[in-house]
Amino acid sequence: MEKITFDLHQLRAFITVIDTGSFSAAARQLNQTQSAISQLISHLEKSLCCQLIDRRTRPVKPTLAGHECYKFSMKIMAECKQMQNWLHIIDSGKLPLLRLGLVDSVVAIAGLQILKYLEPKVDKISQITGTAPELLAALQSGKLDVIVTMINEDTPDLFTLYPLITEKYFVVTPIEWPEKTLEQLCKHHNYIAYAYKTPTGAQTQNWLKWRSLKPHIQFELARADHILSMIASGHGWTLTTPMFLANDFSLLSNLNCIPVPSPGLSRKMAILCRAGELENFIPPLVSDVKHILDTTIYQHLAERWPWMYEDSNPLAQSAVDD
């Protein structure tokens, strides 16, 4: 690459001359002599091997090459200013920008708490919601920096995965139904399914198929709160996790939860970022998001279904221990 022989002082002088229309006005604005400004512009033109300013006009105007140089110079100065601001933010202990993706179920019950937690740690936060495949694709394409999502398959090598929790699935039915086995539920009652296009829908429906259980699916819905509302109204049963139950705690009094027979079914939640990025930022985020989820979800459920907390680290196990 050819050596760059001009500097930011020259670009700033050139921009100011074009903006003010004269060398003298630019000199006053930059608190320099007119001779110094003229010299900076001459050195810039020499470095770029072209004339940038038509000095015959009053006010002075850029040449055709000067027009292009002005546009590039404005971009360069803006980038330099942004770099300066970002480094200042980093030096103050903050992350300048975080593009965050949260899977739908996390947003529903802890999205606001996570944003409040990040507020003093990040200068600017951009947050989107989506399904696990959508978020993974956005992270891979560089549109997101961090995602909190469900993990079903092996993680590509270009990502670093930080295990968050492992959630156990269980059966949820209307409160007035007598407790029944999975086989009895499949035979006598409608199953309300998560949409098959979602990872949860595919996982739960495949799990039933692998165990030769074939419930009649009358409703296939995309939102957990809609599914739970239907069940609370007596329209069927489903497989769910604590995080889905937390979508609406007001429904708990109308629901009954039953453990799934061993070996059961679970889903893993994790925080992902691109390998080599945000290595100092993510570990404390993992710990604090775990705490947010625990205080938001599991304490409510332990009051109603103590069996969920029979293990030392109940339903929210470390994915490493799963």
Secondary structure, DSSP 8 states (H G I E B T S, - for coil): -------HHHHHHHHHHHHHSSHHHHHHHHTS-HHHHHHHHHHHHHHHTS--EETTSSS-EE-HHHHHHHHHHHHHHHHHHHHHHHHHHHHTT-EEEEEEEEEHHHHHHHHHHHHHHHTTTEEEEEEEEE-HHHHHHHHHTTS-SEEEEEE-S---TTEEEEEEEEEE-EEEEETTS----HHHHHHHSEEEEE-TTSHHHHHHHHHHHHTT---EEEEEES-HHHHHHHHHTTS-BEEE-HHHHTT-GGGGGGEEEEE--TT--EEEEEEEEETTSSTTTHHHHHHHHHHHHIIIIIHHHHHH-GGGG-SSS-SSB-TTT-
